[in-house]
């Protein structure tokens, strides 16, 4: 996962990241791609052997936008949650892996330490918890601590703990030392088996958070 801060301008860099890290999936926040962009622009984020899913900022407002680039052989499909959560942007995609359904929920929360977001987040996490299969939640939560640089706001930490969720990124993901981009799973989940790496690969002022693990296998392989 990485905050791209305009994926249109960084398409070549995104291709390089996918190739260098040998990725099956790459989640992008702040694509700055709107629903009115041509389909060619939306598709060009993904190399030929990948497909791309988008959530656009409502009303074609500037900024925001989420994309998930997924290897085609994984047979991913996009789905929607039951209700909107206006304080953030959400993209929900499921993969039929050999060990069952995997939900990838990508989130972008644009307002730093937003009280509206903290108010909505418990309901959002309750809905995510009700999904079939295993789940990874990732994205830019914009919830850095004011008290200790490189850590999370205590309010967010408490909400995650109350939902039996674990945040796996342990170092800053932004150029100025803030922890913004997160990978979250259930405490008891085996989806992530080790701490992710954080690498500045030149996409933006955010580093790429990379979960190196066994490659995902399609249920049809």
trRosetta pair geometry for C-beta under 8 A, 3 or more apart (Angstrom, degrees):
i j d omega theta_ij theta_ji phi_ij phi_ji
1 26 7.5 160 -87 -167 34 55
1 27 4.2 -16 -107 69 85 107
1 28 7.6 -173 -152 -72 59 27
1 29 7.3 35 -178 -11 98 99
1 106 7.0 175 -120 -125 117 103
1 138 4.3 -161 -59 160 151 126
1 139 6.2 -114 -166 -76 142 33
1 181 5.7 -177 110 -179 109 113
1 182 8.0 -27 81 64 151 32
1 183 6.8 171 16 -73 130 89
1 208 7.5 156 76 -158 34 60
1 209 5.0 -10 57 57 85 106
2 17 7.4 -76 5 -167 151 166
2 26 7.4 -20 19 -173 98 99
2 27 7.7 146 21 85 51 63
2 28 6.3 -17 70 -112 74 66
2 29 7.6 -149 106 29 34 78
2 181 6.8 4 -116 -138 36 161
2 201 7.9 -77 -98 47 157 109
2 203 5.1 54 148 75 147 160
2 204 7.0 148 160 28 106 106
2 206 5.6 154 -166 106 76 112
2 207 7.1 -113 -120 119 100 30
2 208 4.4 -40 -71 -103 125 67
2 209 6.9 172 -71 16 65 70
3 28 7.6 110 -123 -166 22 59
3 29 4.7 -37 -107 73 71 100
3 30 5.0 41 -166 27 86 119
3 108 7.8 116 -111 -119 96 109
3 140 4.7 53 -75 -63 119 140
3 180 7.1 -21 -19 111 141 128
3 181 6.1 -137 -20 -78 97 120
3 204 6.0 -93 102 71 76 145
3 206 3.9 86 50 9 98 162
4 7 4.2 35 124 -75 158 78
4 10 5.4 -158 -169 55 103 143
4 14 7.0 -3 -118 -77 128 116
4 28 4.7 7 -22 -160 124 111
4 29 7.0 167 10 69 77 43
4 30 5.8 -164 55 85 67 82
4 31 5.8 36 56 -100 132 50
4 32 7.8 -123 93 9 102 92
4 203 5.7 -80 -122 165 65 114
4 204 5.6 147 -168 -30 25 132
4 206 7.9 -71 -53 51 22 120
5 10 7.9 77 71 -19 67 140
5 30 5.0 7 -78 121 44 134
5 32 7.3 36 -177 -23 32 122
5 203 8.0 128 35 134 88 82
5 204 4.0 126 29 -137 114 142
5 205 6.8 37 -5 22 156 85
5 206 7.2 145 -16 7 109 106
6 9 4.5 24 129 21 117 111
6 10 6.4 119 100 -6 72 101
6 30 7.2 -37 -28 141 43 92
6 31 7.4 62 -130 174 19 33
6 32 4.4 -18 -99 32 63 142
6 204 7.8 136 39 -95 74 120
7 10 5.6 -78 -141 55 38 98
7 11 6.7 74 159 -73 72 66
7 14 6.4 34 -154 -50 92 147
7 28 5.5 54 -82 166 134 153
7 30 7.9 150 -30 107 87 58
7 31 4.1 -28 6 -143 124 77
7 32 6.8 174 17 40 71 81
7 33 6.2 -44 53 -29 111 113
7 45 5.5 12 151 -111 130 119
7 65 7.8 -116 12 107 116 124
7 67 6.4 -26 -19 22 174 140
8 11 6.6 -13 -160 -38 28 103
8 31 7.6 89 -26 170 74 78
8 32 6.6 -89 7 85 104 101
8 33 6.3 136 -48 -79 101 93
8 37 7.7 -141 -80 -139 131 147
8 41 6.1 -10 -113 -166 110 109
10 13 4.5 -52 -171 45 85 117
10 14 5.6 94 125 -31 89 94
10 203 5.6 75 -175 -156 148 71
10 204 7.0 -63 -70 -55 159 87
11 14 5.6 -55 -148 34 31 114
11 15 6.6 36 153 -21 64 101
11 44 5.6 -17 -135 133 150 100
11 45 5.9 -119 -119 -107 92 49
12 15 5.7 -48 -153 31 34 114
12 16 6.6 34 149 -19 63 105
13 16 5.5 -55 -153 36 36 114
13 17 6.4 39 149 -23 67 102
13 201 7.4 144 178 126 101 92
13 202 5.8 -129 -143 105 129 95
13 203 5.3 163 130 -104 130 62
14 17 5.6 -49 -148 31 34 113
14 18 6.6 35 154 -18 64 103
14 26 7.0 152 -166 121 96 155
14 28 7.3 -16 -120 -81 131 137
14 45 6.2 -29 102 -162 160 75
14 69 7.4 128 166 -16 121 160
14 203 6.8 72 -77 -121 68 111
15 18 5.9 -57 -154 35 31 111
15 19 6.3 24 153 -13 66 110
15 47 5.6 111 -127 -69 93 103
16 19 5.7 -59 -146 42 31 109
16 20 5.8 28 159 -19 69 111
16 201 7.5 -173 106 164 104 116
17 20 5.9 -55 -136 39 26 107
17 21 6.0 -2 172 7 64 115
17 23 7.2 13 130 -6 79 137
17 26 6.7 105 108 -121 117 148
17 201 5.3 108 -102 119 100 151
17 203 6.4 6 -54 -66 144 117
17 208 6.0 175 -150 -91 130 156
18 21 6.8 -72 -138 51 17 91
18 22 8.0 66 164 -102 51 10
18 23 4.8 -93 -138 45 64 112
18 26 5.8 -92 -87 -28 93 142
18 47 6.2 -150 88 -7 151 127
18 50 7.3 -72 -157 -41 157 154
18 69 6.9 -75 -88 113 134 140
19 22 7.3 14 -176 -73 28 49
19 47 7.8 105 -56 -60 93 156
20 201 7.1 176 69 -142 148 136
21 208 7.3 -133 -47 135 154 147
21 210 5.4 -126 -148 -130 142 140
21 212 7.7 -124 -169 -84 95 92
23 26 5.2 58 136 -55 156 95
23 69 8.0 64 112 94 127 106
23 210 7.6 -108 -89 -134 108 100
24 70 7.0 12 150 -151 71 63
24 71 4.8 -67 -153 0 68 123
24 74 6.4 96 178 -52 112 142
24 215 6.0 133 -49 -152 130 83
24 216 5.0 169 136 28 169 108
25 68 6.5 -12 -165 -175 100 95
25 69 6.8 153 -156 83 47 58
25 70 5.0 1 -107 -105 85 74
25 71 7.2 -88 -60 1 60 81
25 74 7.7 -47 -62 38 99 169
25 76 8.0 109 -101 -67 113 152
25 95 8.0 -96 -68 -54 137 146
25 104 6.6 -136 177 -99 157 167
25 216 7.6 39 -17 5 109 143
26 68 7.4 165 83 -156 45 50
26 69 4.5 -3 55 55 93 108
27 66 7.4 -14 -172 -170 88 97
27 67 7.5 167 -155 90 45 51
27 68 5.2 -15 -104 -106 72 81
27 69 7.9 -157 -71 24 28 70
27 91 7.8 174 -142 70 101 126
27 104 6.9 -155 -72 165 124 122
27 106 4.3 -172 -155 -105 127 131
27 138 5.2 126 56 95 159 127
27 139 6.6 -89 142 -78 133 71
28 31 5.3 79 121 -75 119 95
28 45 7.3 -110 15 -169 156 140
28 66 6.7 158 87 -158 64 50
28 67 4.5 2 55 57 111 92
28 68 7.4 -167 21 -77 73 35
28 69 7.2 49 -11 -10 110 100
28 106 8.0 30 49 -175 35 152
29 65 7.8 142 -167 88 44 53
29 66 5.6 -17 -109 -106 60 81
29 89 7.9 140 -140 75 92 117
29 106 6.9 -162 -69 169 88 107
29 107 7.8 -6 -95 98 126 33
29 108 4.0 148 -149 -88 116 115
29 139 5.2 102 -63 -153 131 85
29 140 4.4 -145 81 7 162 111
29 181 7.6 -164 24 -112 131 100
30 63 6.7 -38 -136 -169 87 73
30 64 6.3 -66 -107 -115 56 18
30 65 6.6 69 -150 57 19 79
30 108 6.5 156 -42 -139 66 146
30 140 7.0 4 -15 21 103 153
30 204 7.8 75 86 -102 128 175
31 45 7.4 -32 -142 -93 125 150
31 54 7.3 -91 52 -131 164 99
31 64 7.9 -9 41 126 69 39
31 65 3.8 -90 53 113 93 117
31 66 6.5 170 -7 -89 112 8
31 67 4.9 79 -72 -11 146 110
32 62 7.2 6 -144 -172 91 66
32 63 6.0 -33 -104 -116 82 29
32 64 7.3 108 -87 54 47 35
32 65 5.7 -142 -29 31 14 133
33 37 5.1 -67 -163 12 82 157
33 41 6.5 179 -134 130 114 110
33 42 6.1 129 172 -99 141 74
33 45 7.8 -82 -41 -46 157 133
33 54 6.5 -83 96 -138 125 135
33 56 6.7 -94 106 -107 72 93
33 65 4.9 151 48 -176 66 158
33 67 7.0 40 38 -51 135 122
34 37 5.4 129 59 -22 66 92
34 56 5.4 87 -152 -160 41 123
34 57 6.6 -54 -109 47 80 90
34 60 4.5 63 -170 -138 136 75
34 61 7.8 168 -109 51 118 32
34 62 7.9 -54 -60 -98 125 40
34 65 6.9 -103 -72 -77 44 129
35 56 4.3 -176 -49 69 80 169
35 60 6.0 -96 41 -81 90 86
36 60 5.3 25 -4 -116 117 132
37 41 4.4 -92 164 75 115 137
37 42 5.9 134 97 -49 114 88
38 41 4.9 101 64 1 79 99
38 42 7.4 -148 101 -1 46 86
39 42 5.5 -56 -149 39 40 112
39 43 6.0 31 156 -14 73 109
40 43 6.0 -59 -141 43 29 104
40 44 6.0 38 158 -35 65 108
41 44 5.8 -50 -143 23 27 116
42 45 6.9 -45 178 3 35 108
42 52 6.7 -171 157 96 75 126
42 54 5.8 -69 -152 -34 115 149
43 46 6.3 -68 -174 38 55 100
43 52 6.3 167 -128 39 42 120
45 52 4.9 100 74 -111 109 161
45 67 5.7 -10 119 155 167 162
45 69 6.1 -131 128 -79 101 119
46 50 4.0 -136 -170 97 104 104
46 51 5.9 29 178 -156 170 9
46 52 4.0 -152 -36 -39 123 106
46 69 4.8 174 -100 -136 90 103
47 50 5.0 73 57 16 74 110
47 69 8.0 76 16 -177 75 130
49 71 6.4 -6 133 -143 94 77
49 72 5.9 -120 176 12 55 109
49 73 7.9 -11 177 -15 98 94
50 69 5.1 28 161 178 140 92
50 70 6.2 151 -159 76 89 29
50 71 5.6 -59 -103 -97 78 38
50 72 6.2 -159 -119 -33 20 79
51 69 7.5 173 87 -151 35 54
51 70 5.8 -23 62 64 82 84
51 72 5.3 98 -21 -92 98 79
51 76 6.9 -164 68 57 119 106
52 67 5.5 -6 -173 -172 106 114
52 68 7.1 161 -153 80 57 43
52 69 5.0 -20 -100 -100 86 71
52 70 7.6 156 -92 18 35 70
53 67 6.6 154 79 -156 49 59
53 68 4.8 -6 54 54 102 93
53 70 7.2 18 -2 4 104 114
53 76 7.2 -106 -27 122 131 123
53 78 4.7 158 -145 -71 137 121
53 91 6.2 142 117 -174 108 123
53 93 5.5 154 45 -84 161 126
54 65 7.0 -23 -163 -167 99 95
54 66 7.0 147 -158 84 50 57
54 67 5.1 -19 -99 -100 71 81
54 91 7.2 -97 177 -111 18 133
55 65 6.9 172 89 -151 61 48
55 66 4.5 11 50 52 101 103
55 67 7.8 -159 25 -71 62 42
55 89 5.6 159 116 174 124 100
55 90 6.4 -158 -140 84 176 36
55 91 4.1 -147 -10 -77 120 91
55 106 7.9 -179 18 81 125 104
56 60 7.4 -6 155 -93 125 52
56 64 7.8 95 -177 109 43 103
56 65 5.5 -7 -126 -111 51 91
57 60 7.2 93 85 -134 88 11
57 61 4.8 -91 130 61 126 89
57 62 7.8 -30 70 76 153 11
57 63 6.4 66 -48 86 163 62
57 64 3.7 100 -73 79 121 132
57 65 5.5 -70 -21 -54 89 70
57 89 6.4 -64 -93 -90 67 139
58 61 6.7 23 78 6 57 108
61 64 6.9 42 89 27 99 126
63 110 7.2 80 138 -122 127 140
64 89 5.5 129 -170 -29 116 153
64 108 6.1 155 -144 104 78 141
64 110 6.2 -58 -84 -67 99 131
65 89 7.1 -77 -73 161 11 164
65 108 7.8 17 64 29 26 159
66 89 5.4 175 -20 127 115 115
66 90 7.4 -42 23 179 160 7
66 91 4.2 -150 109 -18 129 124
66 106 5.1 160 -174 112 132 118
66 107 7.7 -32 -97 -108 151 10
66 108 5.5 -166 -71 -8 106 117
66 139 7.2 -28 -121 -118 125 123
67 91 7.3 139 -99 -75 12 173
68 76 7.7 -121 118 151 122 156
68 91 5.7 -177 -18 125 110 136
68 93 5.1 -126 76 -5 158 150
68 104 6.3 130 -138 108 150 131
68 106 5.7 -178 -67 -11 108 144
70 74 5.6 -100 167 61 107 129
70 76 4.3 6 118 8 163 151
70 93 6.8 -163 -42 157 146 152
70 95 7.2 -160 -155 -86 140 116
71 74 5.1 90 76 -9 86 108
71 216 7.9 166 45 65 123 111
72 75 7.8 48 165 -62 49 44
73 218 5.3 -110 148 -34 80 139
73 221 7.2 56 163 -69 116 114
74 95 5.1 -28 162 -143 112 117
74 96 8.0 157 170 49 65 63
74 97 7.6 -15 -154 -84 95 76
74 216 5.8 34 -114 108 123 127
74 218 5.3 -152 -118 -81 38 91
75 95 7.1 115 75 -148 67 66
75 96 5.7 -34 91 39 119 105
75 218 5.6 93 7 -139 107 114
75 219 7.4 -77 52 33 138 90
75 220 6.8 81 -23 10 147 120
76 93 5.2 17 179 174 118 115
76 94 6.8 163 -152 82 69 39
76 95 4.9 -34 -97 -89 83 80
77 93 6.9 164 84 -155 29 72
77 94 5.9 -18 62 59 80 87
78 91 7.3 -61 -134 -171 109 84
78 92 6.7 106 -163 84 67 62
78 93 5.3 -42 -98 -99 60 77
79 92 5.2 -63 72 109 75 112
79 93 7.3 143 17 -108 73 26
79 94 6.0 21 1 -7 121 111
80 92 6.6 143 -107 48 21 124
81 84 7.8 132 79 -88 104 30
81 85 7.5 2 82 -13 147 104
81 90 6.5 -6 1 112 130 148
81 92 6.0 129 -42 -25 85 151
81 124 7.6 2 -170 -138 165 77
81 127 5.6 74 -158 137 115 144
81 128 7.8 -41 -109 -69 125 70
82 127 6.2 -144 24 -139 105 133
83 123 8.0 -37 68 144 130 125
83 127 7.6 -147 33 -77 90 156
85 88 5.7 -9 113 48 109 89
85 90 6.3 63 46 -18 115 133
85 120 4.9 133 -155 162 100 137
85 123 7.5 175 -103 87 111 105
85 124 5.1 24 -91 -82 156 119
86 116 7.5 -58 88 158 92 130
86 120 7.5 -167 44 -79 65 160
87 109 6.7 14 135 -136 88 95
87 111 7.4 -79 -168 32 89 118
87 114 5.7 168 -172 125 120 143
87 116 4.2 -180 -98 118 129 103
87 117 4.1 -166 139 -79 136 65
87 119 7.6 127 -30 55 156 89
87 120 5.1 173 23 21 126 141
88 107 5.5 10 158 -169 136 98
88 108 6.3 167 -168 82 86 44
88 109 4.3 -40 -106 -92 110 76
88 110 7.6 166 -118 0 59 71
88 117 5.7 78 -45 -120 107 106
88 120 7.4 -164 8 86 101 136
88 124 7.9 6 48 -87 129 165
89 107 7.1 148 80 -157 55 49
89 108 4.6 -5 56 56 104 97
89 109 7.9 -164 25 -71 67 38
89 110 7.7 55 -2 -30 104 100
90 105 6.6 -21 -161 -169 100 90
90 106 7.2 146 -157 81 48 54
90 107 5.5 -9 -103 -103 73 75
90 124 7.7 -160 -83 -147 148 127
91 105 7.5 158 81 -157 51 44
91 106 4.5 -7 58 59 101 104
91 107 7.9 -155 26 -67 67 38
92 103 6.7 -19 -163 -165 90 101
92 104 7.6 156 -153 82 43 53
92 105 5.4 -6 -106 -108 77 76
92 106 7.9 -160 -71 26 35 68
93 103 7.5 148 81 -156 43 54
93 104 4.9 -15 66 60 94 99
93 106 7.7 19 10 0 104 103
94 101 5.5 -17 -169 -165 115 104
94 102 6.8 149 -158 78 61 46
94 103 5.3 -28 -100 -98 80 65
94 104 7.5 177 -88 18 29 71
94 133 7.2 110 -145 49 109 155
95 101 7.2 143 73 -157 47 54
95 102 4.6 -16 59 61 99 100
95 104 7.0 44 -10 -12 107 108
95 216 6.6 -6 145 176 151 148
96 101 6.1 -30 -105 -98 55 66
96 218 7.0 41 86 -159 84 66
96 219 4.3 -62 136 0 99 130
96 220 7.9 53 100 -20 120 85
97 100 6.5 -3 69 61 87 35
97 101 7.3 138 26 -117 79 14
97 102 5.0 40 -4 -10 124 116
97 216 5.5 -90 -112 -165 118 98
97 217 6.2 89 -160 67 82 61
97 218 7.1 -93 -119 -116 46 22
97 219 6.2 115 143 -54 10 83
98 217 4.4 -4 -10 90 123 113
98 218 7.3 63 -47 95 85 23
98 219 5.5 162 -84 -102 48 54
98 221 7.1 -69 -64 52 118 96
99 134 7.9 7 109 5 108 131
100 133 5.1 -180 141 -122 102 90
100 134 6.7 101 92 -1 112 93
101 132 5.5 57 53 111 145 94
101 133 3.0 -106 82 -67 91 150
101 134 7.3 168 94 28 60 61
102 133 5.9 -128 -69 158 25 130
102 134 5.4 -19 -113 72 69 92
102 135 7.5 155 -166 -91 55 31
102 136 7.1 14 180 1 100 99
102 191 7.1 125 -132 -120 112 124
102 216 7.3 -100 28 -131 158 130
103 128 7.4 180 117 -157 146 85
103 131 5.1 24 -41 132 161 152
103 133 5.8 136 -19 86 91 115
103 134 7.1 -166 25 96 78 41
103 135 4.2 -18 68 -108 108 83
103 136 7.2 -178 92 30 60 58
104 135 7.7 173 -78 -155 25 61
104 136 5.4 -7 -115 65 67 100
104 138 7.1 -22 -167 20 87 110
105 128 5.8 -41 -41 -122 166 126
105 135 6.3 14 -2 -170 111 109
105 136 7.1 -176 30 92 71 50
105 137 4.7 -21 72 -109 108 72
105 138 7.3 145 81 23 57 61
105 139 8.0 -73 123 -14 66 121
106 138 5.6 -25 -108 75 69 84
106 139 4.8 123 -170 -68 63 111
107 137 6.6 8 -2 -174 120 94
107 138 7.4 165 24 87 78 34
107 139 3.8 -173 60 52 58 154
107 140 7.6 -141 101 51 67 47
107 141 6.8 36 101 -86 116 73
108 139 5.4 -120 -64 -178 53 123
108 140 5.2 25 -126 55 74 96
109 114 6.2 -139 173 21 111 128
109 117 5.0 62 -150 -123 130 152
109 139 7.6 106 -4 122 79 119
109 140 6.8 -146 38 107 67 69
109 141 5.3 23 32 -152 125 43
109 142 4.9 -136 92 34 89 107
109 143 7.2 19 82 -37 140 96
110 114 7.9 57 71 -46 54 139
110 142 6.5 69 -165 -17 9 162
111 114 3.8 83 86 -76 110 114
111 116 7.5 51 59 43 143 107
111 117 6.8 -179 62 -19 100 123
111 142 6.6 139 78 114 26 146
112 142 5.0 -113 -98 167 52 104
112 143 7.4 156 -160 -88 56 37
112 144 7.3 -33 -151 31 105 87
113 118 7.8 6 -175 -37 58 122
113 142 7.3 -118 -26 131 44 81
113 143 5.6 106 -87 -128 61 66
113 144 7.7 -81 -51 50 100 53
113 146 7.7 -15 -50 -37 158 105
113 153 5.3 138 -108 -85 104 160
113 155 7.3 97 -152 43 93 130
114 117 3.8 80 81 5 112 109
114 118 6.7 179 94 -9 61 81
114 142 7.3 47 -11 96 98 118
115 118 5.6 -52 -146 39 36 111
115 119 6.3 41 152 -24 65 105
116 119 5.6 -56 -152 34 31 115
116 120 6.4 18 155 -9 65 109
117 120 6.0 -64 -146 43 31 102
117 121 5.9 45 156 -45 67 104
117 143 7.9 -135 102 -72 139 115
118 121 5.7 -37 -138 12 29 121
118 155 5.3 -19 -126 146 143 128
118 156 7.0 -107 -103 -75 98 67
118 159 6.6 -155 -150 -48 80 147
119 122 8.0 -62 175 19 28 97
120 123 5.9 -67 -168 44 54 108
120 124 5.9 52 142 -24 84 110
121 124 5.4 -58 -144 39 36 114
121 125 6.0 33 161 -18 71 106
121 156 7.7 -77 160 -123 177 74
121 159 5.4 40 106 167 130 155
122 125 5.8 -57 -145 39 30 108
122 126 6.4 36 154 -23 64 103
122 159 6.1 -120 -70 -150 81 107
122 162 7.4 -29 -113 96 106 129
122 163 7.2 -177 -132 -59 67 120
123 126 5.5 -50 -148 32 33 115
123 127 6.6 31 154 -17 64 102
124 127 5.9 -57 -154 35 31 108
124 128 6.4 29 151 -16 66 107
125 128 5.5 -51 -143 39 36 113
125 129 6.1 42 154 -25 66 105
125 159 7.2 161 -8 158 152 100
125 160 7.8 -167 -110 -108 154 51
125 163 4.5 -53 148 -115 140 167
125 165 6.9 -98 -149 -29 130 144
126 129 5.7 -54 -149 33 29 114
126 130 6.8 29 152 -22 61 105
126 163 7.5 -123 -66 -119 56 120
127 130 5.7 -57 -155 30 35 112
127 131 7.6 53 147 -39 61 89
128 131 5.9 -33 -166 -2 42 117
128 135 5.9 137 171 179 100 165
128 137 6.7 26 -172 -75 161 121
129 135 7.9 -117 -95 26 37 151
129 163 6.6 -136 -60 -169 134 109
131 135 6.0 95 69 -69 129 127
134 185 7.7 3 180 -149 98 110
134 186 7.7 -112 -146 18 79 117
134 189 5.8 119 -151 -140 110 113
134 190 8.0 -75 -121 51 150 68
134 191 5.2 161 155 -62 136 119
135 185 6.9 163 90 -131 64 69
135 186 7.2 86 55 -23 91 97
135 189 7.7 -104 54 -100 59 150
135 191 7.9 -118 71 -27 25 159
136 183 6.6 -27 -168 -161 104 86
136 184 7.2 133 -167 69 54 52
136 185 5.8 -32 -107 -82 63 93
136 191 5.8 -145 -66 134 100 153
136 192 7.4 104 -109 -39 112 107
137 165 7.5 -9 32 -155 133 138
137 182 7.6 -2 112 108 87 104
137 183 7.7 142 81 -161 54 37
137 184 4.1 -25 67 66 102 107
137 185 7.4 176 21 -73 78 41
138 181 7.6 21 -179 179 84 80
138 182 6.5 -165 -140 93 51 58
138 183 5.1 -2 -103 -104 96 63
138 184 7.0 -176 -74 20 47 74
138 209 7.4 -166 -155 83 117 131
139 181 7.0 -111 144 -141 21 69
139 182 6.8 -13 61 51 49 80
140 180 5.2 6 -148 149 84 102
140 181 5.2 -33 -90 -91 68 73
140 182 7.8 134 -107 10 22 78
140 206 7.3 -69 -94 -115 122 157
141 152 7.8 9 88 -132 136 112
141 156 6.5 101 151 -141 139 152
141 180 6.6 -172 50 -172 64 55
141 181 7.8 155 10 -104 76 23
141 182 5.3 7 -6 7 122 128
142 180 5.9 21 -84 -146 42 101
143 152 5.7 29 111 -158 99 87
143 153 4.4 -96 173 20 89 116
143 155 7.6 -116 -162 70 123 92
143 156 4.3 81 148 -35 154 151
143 180 7.6 132 33 -128 50 57
144 149 7.6 10 176 -136 121 52
144 151 7.4 105 -161 78 68 42
144 152 6.8 -96 -127 -120 33 39
144 153 6.5 74 97 -40 18 85
144 174 8.0 -72 -65 23 140 134
144 178 4.1 -61 -86 -158 155 103
144 179 5.6 136 -111 52 87 66
144 180 6.2 -42 -52 -73 101 73
145 148 4.9 0 105 52 145 71
145 149 7.2 -140 75 -79 95 20
145 150 8.0 -31 41 59 109 36
145 151 4.4 3 5 85 138 88
145 152 5.8 69 -42 101 93 15
145 153 5.3 170 -88 -79 54 42
145 154 6.9 68 -113 -31 102 70
145 179 7.7 26 7 42 87 110
146 153 7.3 42 -6 -106 78 88
147 151 7.9 -42 74 67 81 121
147 154 7.9 16 23 -28 130 110
148 151 4.5 16 95 27 107 129
149 172 7.4 -8 157 -78 86 126
149 177 4.9 10 172 138 122 121
149 178 7.0 -83 -155 -88 79 55
150 171 6.5 -31 -163 -155 112 45
150 172 4.5 -76 -114 -55 84 94
150 177 5.7 -64 -61 175 87 83
150 178 7.2 -134 -79 -123 39 21
150 179 5.4 79 -168 -34 38 105
151 179 6.0 24 -108 20 6 140
152 156 5.2 -97 166 77 117 120
152 157 5.2 138 94 -56 119 97
152 167 6.7 38 -30 93 154 168
152 179 5.9 -80 -64 94 68 127
152 182 7.8 46 -90 -89 129 130
153 156 4.8 82 71 9 92 103
153 157 7.0 -164 93 -8 46 89
154 157 5.3 -55 -146 39 39 117
154 158 6.1 41 156 -23 70 104
155 158 5.9 -54 -150 33 28 110
155 159 6.6 27 153 -18 62 105
156 159 5.7 -55 -149 35 34 111
156 160 6.4 31 155 -17 67 106
157 160 6.0 -57 -150 37 29 109
157 161 6.3 27 155 -17 65 109
157 167 7.5 -88 -112 12 71 137
158 161 5.7 -56 -146 38 30 111
158 162 6.2 33 155 -22 64 108
159 162 5.7 -57 -150 35 29 113
159 163 6.7 10 156 -3 63 109
160 163 6.1 -72 -154 46 31 98
160 165 4.3 -96 -168 77 82 108
160 166 7.4 132 157 -78 119 13
160 167 5.9 2 174 -34 170 104
160 184 6.6 -115 -134 -140 125 130
161 164 7.6 38 -174 -76 35 26
161 165 7.3 -101 -67 52 22 69
164 186 6.1 14 121 -151 96 80
164 187 5.1 -94 176 8 77 113
164 188 7.4 -7 162 -3 118 95
165 184 5.3 22 172 179 119 109
165 185 7.0 174 -152 95 77 23
165 186 6.2 -64 -106 -103 61 38
165 187 6.7 -143 -113 -38 10 76
166 184 6.8 166 82 -151 43 63
166 185 5.9 -17 58 66 92 71
166 186 7.2 31 13 131 91 17
166 187 4.8 112 -35 -97 108 61
166 189 7.8 -148 35 35 113 101
167 182 5.4 -48 -148 -158 106 118
167 183 7.3 123 -159 72 57 49
167 184 5.2 -27 -97 -96 64 87
168 182 7.7 123 42 -172 67 70
168 183 4.6 -42 50 85 112 102
168 184 7.1 -170 0 -86 85 33
168 185 7.0 30 -35 13 121 96
168 192 5.6 -49 -90 124 163 160
168 195 6.1 -180 176 -130 91 58
168 196 5.7 88 121 -2 115 101
168 211 7.7 47 103 -98 149 112
169 173 6.4 -6 172 -50 146 121
169 179 6.5 161 112 -157 113 106
169 181 6.7 130 -77 96 176 67
169 182 5.4 -134 20 -124 125 52
169 183 5.6 113 -38 22 95 86
169 195 7.9 117 -111 -166 31 86
169 196 5.9 -36 -92 56 75 117
169 198 6.7 86 -152 -68 103 118
169 209 5.7 -50 -98 -130 128 135
170 195 5.9 -34 8 -150 122 131
171 179 7.3 177 123 -96 20 103
171 198 5.2 -142 76 26 110 147
172 177 4.7 -87 -110 -158 164 38
172 178 5.8 93 -144 56 103 18
172 179 5.3 -103 -110 -65 50 65
172 198 7.4 147 82 149 43 160
172 207 7.9 100 116 12 66 128
173 178 7.4 -53 53 96 67 62
173 179 5.9 77 8 -137 90 47
173 180 5.3 -118 69 46 111 76
173 181 4.0 -124 134 35 163 100
173 198 5.7 -120 -100 -142 74 126
173 206 5.7 17 145 -160 91 86
173 207 5.0 -125 -156 47 63 96
173 209 6.1 -29 -117 -57 130 107
174 177 6.9 -40 80 42 84 21
174 178 4.3 -4 46 57 129 88
174 179 7.6 -134 10 -63 94 14
174 180 5.1 57 -38 4 118 123
174 181 7.7 138 -50 -6 79 96
174 205 6.3 30 -159 133 77 90
174 206 5.6 -34 -100 -104 66 70
174 207 7.5 -125 -65 3 22 83
175 200 7.8 80 -91 -111 79 129
175 205 4.3 -70 -8 -169 125 89
175 206 7.5 -90 -23 -70 79 31
176 205 7.8 13 -11 169 85 120
179 182 7.6 66 160 -75 92 87
180 206 6.8 -88 70 -119 125 115
181 206 5.9 99 -33 -171 136 125
181 207 7.4 -152 42 67 139 72
181 209 5.2 -166 121 -18 117 129
182 209 7.7 120 -107 -55 4 178
183 192 6.6 112 141 -78 127 157
183 196 5.5 95 19 -17 150 147
183 209 6.0 -165 -33 143 111 136
183 211 6.1 137 -136 -59 162 122
185 189 4.0 -106 158 59 119 145
185 191 5.3 -165 -121 50 148 118
185 192 5.6 -178 -4 14 146 110
186 189 4.0 113 58 -32 88 104
189 192 7.1 50 107 24 108 77
190 193 6.7 22 -174 -80 70 86
192 196 7.2 -52 -151 -51 130 92
192 211 5.7 -82 -117 -148 104 132
192 213 6.8 -125 -126 -60 51 144
193 213 6.0 122 25 -121 102 114
194 212 7.6 -29 68 71 119 83
194 213 7.5 169 30 -86 92 89
196 209 5.2 46 133 180 142 87
196 210 5.9 162 -171 75 97 39
196 211 4.6 -58 -102 -83 106 67
196 212 7.6 136 -133 10 62 67
197 209 7.5 163 83 -154 45 46
197 210 4.9 -18 61 61 94 98
197 212 6.6 28 3 -6 114 109
198 207 4.7 66 177 114 85 143
198 208 7.4 164 -153 79 46 45
198 209 5.7 -15 -101 -101 75 68
198 210 7.8 177 -82 18 27 77
199 207 5.7 157 74 -171 25 106
199 208 5.2 -23 66 58 85 94
199 210 6.4 -1 15 2 113 122
200 207 4.7 -70 -74 -105 60 91
200 208 7.7 153 -101 12 17 77
201 207 7.4 96 4 -153 73 63
201 208 5.0 -1 14 -1 120 127
203 206 6.9 -43 82 71 107 80
203 208 6.4 97 1 -58 134 98
217 221 5.1 -113 -173 53 91 135
218 221 4.5 107 60 -22 88 100
